[in-house]
Amino acid sequence: MSVEANIVEGYALGSRPQFRRHLRIALGSAAETECLIDLAQEAGYLGGEIAGPLRKSVDAALALLHGTLRSPGESS
């Protein structure tokens, strides 16, 4: 939820620099989620059958965020 909320908040602010800033914050939130999935699995709260698909979803979100931040016409 944090990833999506950060993207929406940045877009709603209506400026490219603020949107990009919030995309980077969303990227950090996605990385935190990846870490929490690993910790939950290591602690025995999540089995591989759940953790695996969750990781794939987070990886997809990270790839989209990285791609958006690198897209042509989007300078840092």
SETOR-798174 format. One line per field, with one value per atom (N, C-alpha, C): x, y, z; residue in three letters; atom name. Coordinates in pm, whole numbers. Example, Ala and Ser with C-alpha at 12.3 -4.5 7.8 and 13.67 -1.06 7.14 Angstrom:
<nodes>
east = c(1319  1230  1320  1285  1367  1290)
north = c(-569  -450  -330  -225  -106  3)
up = c(780  780  780  708  714  787)
miti = c(ALA  ALA  ALA  SER  SER  SER)
marse = c(N  CA  C  N  CA  C)
</nodes>
This chain:
<nodes>
east = c(83  0  86  197  284  339  374  427  324  205  98  65  57  22  127  254  358  351  321  308  192  79  -40  -16  47  73  164  270  361  293  211  138  42  -25  -125  -62  65  131  151  143  139  270  383  510  600  674  763  865  931  1029  965  847  779  736  690  650  771  883  1004  1052  1044  1084  999  870  781  799  839  872  993  1091  1208  1169  1078  1029  955  875  804  903  1013  1118  1173  1196  1242  1140  1013  907  902  922  922  1041  1157  1274  1251  1185  1152  1058  963  869  943  1039  1120  1192  1248  1318  1221  1102  1005  956  944  907  1015  1142  1253  1253  1235  1233  1117  1000  884  903  968  993  1097  1203  1307  1252  1156  1096  990  957  859  715  694  558  503  592  551  622  546  606  650  730  780  671  560  449  380  397  342  452  569  679  725  730  776  693  561  478  482  493  505  633  743  871  859  792  775  698  596  518  602  681  767  874  931  1031  973  849  782  762  721  702  835  941  1073  1118  1096  1135  1058  928  847  893  921  967  1102  1195  1326  1308  1226  1203  1140  1046  983  1083  1168  1268  1373  1397  1496  1437  1305  1240  1286  1294  1335  1245  1306  1230  1213  1263  1253  1393  1434  1567  1558  1668  1671  1671)
north = c(-120  0  125  120  237  276  176  204  281  227  292  430  442  570  677  640  736  781  690  726  822  789  874  1012  1014  1142  1230  1172  1249  1302  1220  1263  1376  1366  1466  1602  1604  1730  1816  1754  1829  1886  1846  1893  1773  1782  1672  1641  1742  1709  1637  1680  1614  1473  1454  1320  1227  1273  1190  1159  1258  1236  1125  1129  1027  892  890  763  699  782  728  680  750  705  571  560  434  321  352  253  203  295  255  171  205  126  -15  -28  -161  -243  -178  -248  -292  -207  -245  -366  -368  -480  -609  -600  -717  -770  -680  -717  -782  -725  -779  -918  -942  -1076  -1175  -1138  -1226  -1254  -1149  -1167  -1255  -1234  -1313  -1459  -1484  -1623  -1685  -1611  -1664  -1693  -1614  -1633  -1742  -1793  -1900  -1854  -1723  -1672  -1691  -1700  -1721  -1843  -1927  -2039  -1995  -2076  -2045  -2030  -2102  -2095  -1959  -1885  -1750  -1647  -1668  -1571  -1558  -1669  -1665  -1572  -1591  -1500  -1355  -1336  -1200  -1134  -1209  -1156  -1120  -1205  -1176  -1046  -1024  -900  -778  -791  -680  -655  -762  -746  -675  -707  -641  -492  -461  -320  -245  -307  -244  -218  -315  -298  -183  -174  -66  71  77  203  245  149  180  227  157  194  331  364  494  604  580  680  698  595  603  640  651  669  798  796  915  1033  1148  1268  1293  1202  1216  1238  1361  1387  1390  1351  1346  1482)
up = c(0  0  0  69  78  -59  -139  -273  -354  -362  -439  -384  -253  -192  -223  -223  -255  -400  -491  -633  -651  -591  -604  -542  -426  -360  -446  -500  -585  -709  -771  -892  -859  -744  -705  -676  -642  -613  -738  -854  -979  -1030  -974  -1030  -1057  -1164  -1202  -1092  -1034  -928  -808  -767  -655  -692  -815  -859  -858  -913  -916  -774  -686  -546  -485  -508  -452  -520  -646  -710  -641  -606  -534  -394  -329  -198  -214  -319  -347  -371  -438  -462  -329  -236  -103  -29  -44  20  -37  -167  -229  -179  -165  -113  32  111  248  249  159  151  120  28  -7  117  195  318  418  433  527  485  356  309  350  327  365  516  596  741  787  727  765  727  615  576  669  698  787  927  970  1103  1103  986  977  965  946  930  789  691  551  495  427  358  219  156  22  -82  -62  -157  -155  -47  -37  -64  -4  -18  -163  -236  -376  -463  -468  -548  -499  -367  -316  -367  -364  -414  -563  -639  -782  -803  -724  -734  -698  -592  -552  -658  -712  -818  -939  -973  -1086  -1056  -933  -893  -898  -848  -852  -995  -1083  -1223  -1288  -1260  -1316  -1263  -1135  -1077  -1135  -1144  -1202  -1348  -1422  -1561  -1575  -1489  -1493  -1461  -1365  -1328  -1437  -1519  -1626  -1761  -1769  -1899  -1967  -2102  -2177  -2144  -2137  -2107  -1959  -1878  -1732  -1677  -1665  -1610  -1458  -1393  -1246  -1184)
miti = c(MET  MET  MET  SER  SER  SER  VAL  VAL  VAL  GLU  GLU  GLU  ALA  ALA  ALA  ASN  ASN  ASN  ILE  ILE  ILE  VAL  VAL  VAL  GLU  GLU  GLU  GLY  GLY  GLY  TYR  TYR  TYR  ALA  ALA  ALA  LEU  LEU  LEU  GLY  GLY  GLY  SER  SER  SER  ARG  ARG  ARG  PRO  PRO  PRO  GLN  GLN  GLN  PHE  PHE  PHE  ARG  ARG  ARG  ARG  ARG  ARG  HIS  HIS  HIS  LEU  LEU  LEU  ARG  ARG  ARG  ILE  ILE  ILE  ALA  ALA  ALA  LEU  LEU  LEU  GLY  GLY  GLY  SER  SER  SER  ALA  ALA  ALA  ALA  ALA  ALA  GLU  GLU  GLU  THR  THR  THR  GLU  GLU  GLU  CYS  CYS  CYS  LEU  LEU  LEU  ILE  ILE  ILE  ASP  ASP  ASP  LEU  LEU  LEU  ALA  ALA  ALA  GLN  GLN  GLN  GLU  GLU  GLU  ALA  ALA  ALA  GLY  GLY  GLY  TYR  TYR  TYR  LEU  LEU  LEU  GLY  GLY  GLY  GLY  GLY  GLY  GLU  GLU  GLU  ILE  ILE  ILE  ALA  ALA  ALA  GLY  GLY  GLY  PRO  PRO  PRO  LEU  LEU  LEU  ARG  ARG  ARG  LYS  LYS  LYS  SER  SER  SER  VAL  VAL  VAL  ASP  ASP  ASP  ALA  ALA  ALA  ALA  ALA  ALA  LEU  LEU  LEU  ALA  ALA  ALA  LEU  LEU  LEU  LEU  LEU  LEU  HIS  HIS  HIS  GLY  GLY  GLY  THR  THR  THR  LEU  LEU  LEU  ARG  ARG  ARG  SER  SER  SER  PRO  PRO  PRO  GLY  GLY  GLY  GLU  GLU  GLU  SER  SER  SER  SER  SER  SER)
marse = c(N  CA  C  N  CA  C  N  CA  C  N  CA  C  N  CA  C  N  CA  C  N  CA  C  N  CA  C  N  CA  C  N  CA  C  N  CA  C  N  CA  C  N  CA  C  N  CA  C  N  CA  C  N  CA  C  N  CA  C  N  CA  C  N  CA  C  N  CA  C  N  CA  C  N  CA  C  N  CA  C  N  CA  C  N  CA  C  N  CA  C  N  CA  C  N  CA  C  N  CA  C  N  CA  C  N  CA  C  N  CA  C  N  CA  C  N  CA  C  N  CA  C  N  CA  C  N  CA  C  N  CA  C  N  CA  C  N  CA  C  N  CA  C  N  CA  C  N  CA  C  N  CA  C  N  CA  C  N  CA  C  N  CA  C  N  CA  C  N  CA  C  N  CA  C  N  CA  C  N  CA  C  N  CA  C  N  CA  C  N  CA  C  N  CA  C  N  CA  C  N  CA  C  N  CA  C  N  CA  C  N  CA  C  N  CA  C  N  CA  C  N  CA  C  N  CA  C  N  CA  C  N  CA  C  N  CA  C  N  CA  C  N  CA  C  N  CA  C  N  CA  C  N  CA  C  N  CA  C  N  CA  C  N  CA  C)
</nodes>
